């Protein structure tokens, strides 16, 4: 007797495959959120040393004074939000819809963090548009998540 493969019931993991576009979005977000979390953590831990390097003139980077003027708390909060963004992506990687909500909240709070804490920050609209594009693309895949 021959078994027809179509008669075998599929498990839930076989029914829900992650679309290729969602995989690419997650990979890009893993990279971006992971590097952001690392950078914010580095700046938070090394805040005083970086300020002294700027004062000495050994570290020159356009706009760094503006961002460093936000204070050490800015980098601590940024690291936490980047971690939550990464956490949201890891949930979406496993097709859990709660990841969309975590990611969306973290990204919108990150945009708000920049606009509230950095006086004279000029890229709020660009940051909002970039975060909005990723959020909308992730929301497009909510039907494949549980």
C-alpha positions as MATLAB code, in Angstrom:
seq = 'XXXXXXXXXXXXXXXXXXXXXXXXXXXXXXXXXXXXXXXXXXXXXXXXXXXXXXXXXXXXXXXXXXXXXXXXXXXXXXXXXXXXXXXXXXXXXXXXXXXXXXXXXXXXXXXXXXXXXXXXXXXXXXXXXXXXXXXXXXXXXXXXXX';
ca = [
       0.000    0.000    0.000;
       1.375    3.357   -1.027;
       0.965    6.462    1.165;
      -0.036    9.658   -0.507;
       1.923   12.604    1.048;
      -1.095   14.858    0.691;
      -2.978   12.655    3.184;
      -0.505   13.409    5.980;
      -1.753   16.280    8.180;
       0.563   19.241    8.397;
       1.829   20.588   11.705;
       1.329   24.250   12.555;
       4.988   25.040   11.848;
       4.683   23.585    8.364;
       1.522   25.541    7.618;
       3.019   28.879    8.623;
       6.161   29.535    6.641;
       7.926   32.847    7.016;
       7.713   34.761    3.708;
      11.030   35.668    2.107;
      10.304   39.408    2.308;
       9.607   39.109    6.047;
      12.873   37.220    6.464;
      14.784   40.038    4.752;
      13.023   42.688    6.840;
      13.901   40.795   10.006;
      17.543   40.394    8.955;
      17.848   44.125    8.236;
      16.187   44.965   11.541;
      18.325   42.469   13.461;
      21.425   44.166   12.077;
      20.150   47.704   12.661;
      18.757   47.105   16.131;
      21.713   45.022   17.239;
      24.273   47.581   16.101;
      22.208   50.411   17.576;
      21.937   48.676   20.928;
      25.685   48.079   20.948;
      26.486   51.673   19.972;
      24.097   53.222   22.498;
      25.479   50.979   25.232;
      29.061   51.933   24.280;
      28.232   55.649   24.350;
      26.365   55.317   27.665;
      29.261   53.511   29.332;
      31.957   55.745   27.793;
      30.034   59.011   27.991;
      32.499   60.942   30.179;
      35.525   59.710   28.242;
      33.959   60.722   24.937;
      33.143   64.180   26.317;
      36.754   64.642   27.409;
      37.986   63.477   23.986;
      35.728   66.042   22.316;
      36.984   68.771   24.672;
      40.621   67.807   23.989;
      40.037   67.844   20.252;
      41.154   64.229   19.842;
      37.681   63.202   18.671;
      36.157   65.265   15.915;
      32.939   64.138   14.292;
      30.385   66.533   12.804;
      27.269   66.753   14.939;
      28.653   64.649   17.792;
      28.496   67.592   20.189;
      24.803   67.974   19.406;
      24.031   64.328   20.209;
      26.334   64.203   23.250;
      24.531   67.293   24.546;
      21.453   65.120   25.105;
      23.171   63.564   28.112;
      24.106   60.082   29.223;
      20.486   59.179   29.978;
      19.703   59.586   26.255;
      22.107   56.756   25.417;
      20.843   54.506   28.201;
      17.247   54.941   27.027;
      18.365   54.504   23.415;
      20.064   51.207   24.271;
      16.932   49.972   26.038;
      14.679   50.961   23.129;
      17.051   49.380   20.591;
      17.008   46.185   22.653;
      13.203   46.165   22.669;
      13.224   46.770   18.930;
      15.535   43.760   18.541;
      13.272   41.752   20.861;
      10.229   42.622   18.753;
      12.032   41.480   15.614;
      12.989   38.204   17.281;
       9.311   37.569   18.036;
       8.349   38.373   14.452;
      11.102   36.010   13.247;
       9.220   33.289   15.134;
       5.947   34.573   13.619;
       4.573   35.915   16.913;
       2.357   38.943   16.363;
       3.319   40.471   19.722;
       6.636   41.325   18.048;
       4.918   43.848   15.784;
       3.563   45.709   18.802;
       6.901   45.691   20.656;
       8.808   46.789   17.557;
       6.306   49.540   16.708;
       6.354   50.966   20.231;
      10.152   50.886   20.424;
      10.604   52.583   17.050;
       8.075   55.330   17.714;
       9.542   55.970   21.155;
      13.012   56.150   19.578;
      11.823   58.852   17.166;
      10.212   60.693   20.082;
      13.411   60.348   22.115;
      15.411   62.147   19.433;
      12.857   64.883   18.886;
      12.411   65.593   22.616;
      15.960   65.321   23.948;
      18.160   66.739   21.176;
      17.666   70.453   20.692;
      18.011   71.377   17.037;
      17.795   67.813   15.708;
      16.847   68.212   12.053;
      16.143   64.652   10.920;
      12.942   63.864   12.836;
      10.862   63.631    9.660;
      13.383   61.313    7.993;
      13.581   59.122   11.120;
       9.792   58.985   11.324;
       9.468   58.060    7.637;
      12.113   55.332    7.860;
      10.593   53.851   11.015;
       7.126   54.174    9.475;
       8.140   52.295    6.334;
       9.506   49.372    8.349;
       6.467   49.368   10.649;
       4.048   49.332    7.707;
       6.013   46.578    5.985;
       5.923   44.476    9.142;
       2.180   45.106    9.567;
       1.713   43.781    6.050;
       2.759   40.339    7.320;
       0.534   40.202   10.406;
      -1.735   37.643    8.705;
       1.025   34.994    8.800;
       1.687   35.581   12.489;
      -0.207   34.225   15.441;
];
